[in-house]
Amino acid sequence: MSKKIKITIIIILTVISLLILGNYFRFDRFGMSFISWVDCIQMNNTKYYSNYDRTPIDSSFIGEKVGEVKFKVSKKVHNPSYRFRDGDATFLEIGTEVYSVKTNNNAIAVKIDDSYYLYEADTAE
């Protein structure tokens, strides 16, 4: 095998490896930008947003647990092209529990300490 072919194969394998590792290690979160985040969370491929003050919701409206926060975006992502994944939240702590809301299919609730707060889907998306 010629030296040119070996180098080409090494370059191709390196590019493929970087693409695979980039997806696994979420390299899209790195960048140099300052981002002004809004308070949101993504669950089941839907982004849910809180209002500025976080609206409390009575526990009688809380349904089943649907997940929890897996990644806190605001402290770790500096790339404006970052794509949210299920379990990503801008300001909520990792492990924050997420629940369905019995009276609203376009909303979820998060549990912070002993209180629940409403996050609503942007139905215009």
N, C-alpha and C positions, 0 to 999 in steps of 0.2 A: 504494500500500500504506500502510495506516495505521501510525502510530508504535507502537501497541500490538502489532500483528502482527509488526513488525520486531523489537521487543524480545523477544517470545516466541520467534521463530526464533533469535535470537542466544543466548538462554538454553538452548534445546534443543540447538543445535550445541555450545555450551560444555560441557554435561553429557555429551553423546556423546563429545566429544574427551577429556574427563577420564577417562571410563570406558576408552576405548581406550588412552590414555597410561598410566593406572594399571595396566593389565594388562601393558603393554610394559615399563614401568620398575619393576614390582614394588613399588608403593606399600604393599602389605600388610606390608612389613617394618618400616615406621616406626610408632613409638608411644612411650609414655613409661614402660613397665613394666620392672622388673628381672626377668629370667627366669633360673631355674636350669636350665640345659640338661643333658640326658643325652647321652652320646657315641653318635651315630648318623649314618647316611648313608642316603640314598634312591636306589635304582637300580631301574629297570623297575617303577615304581609300588609298590615294596615298601620298607619301612623296615627297616634292619638295625642291630642294637645291639651295642656292645662291652660287655664286663664292666668293672668298675672298673679293673683292672690291664692291660687289653688282652692277650688270650691269644695268644702267638706260635704260628705254625703252620709246620710244616716245608715247605720249598719243593717237595718231591716231591708235595704235595697240591694245588699251584697249577695251575689250568687256564688258560683263555684270558683275555686282558684284555677286560673288559666295559664299561669306561668310566673316567672320572676325575672328580675333584671339580671342580665348576664354580663353587661359591659357598660361602663360609664363613659360616654363619648366626650363630654366637655373638658375633661382633664387630660385626655390622651390623644385626641384627634386634632390635627392642625392642617387638614387638607379639605378645602371646600368641595372637592369632588367625592368625598366619602359617601358611600351608600350604606344606609342603615340596614341592619339585619334584625330578625326577630330577637327580642331580648335586649336590644340596645336602648338606652335612655340617655338623655342629655345630662340631667342633674340628679336623678335618683341613684341611690347607692346600690351596689351589686348585692343581690339577695332580696331586694324589696319585692314583696309579694304582690301579684296582680290578680284581680278578680273580675268576673263578669258583673254586669249591673242588670238586675232582674227586669227593670222597667224601660231599659234603653239598649237596643241592639247595637247602637252606634257609639257606645261608651264603655269604658272600663274604669275600675277603681284601683287605686294603689293604697297599700296599708303602710302608713308611717307612724311609728310608735303604736298607739292604740286607736288611731283615727284613720278614716278612709277618705280619699280625695278623688274627685271625678276628673277623668281625661276623656275628651270627646274626639271622635274621628272627624277629620275635615272631609265632609261629603262632596266637596267641590273637586277633590283630587281625582 
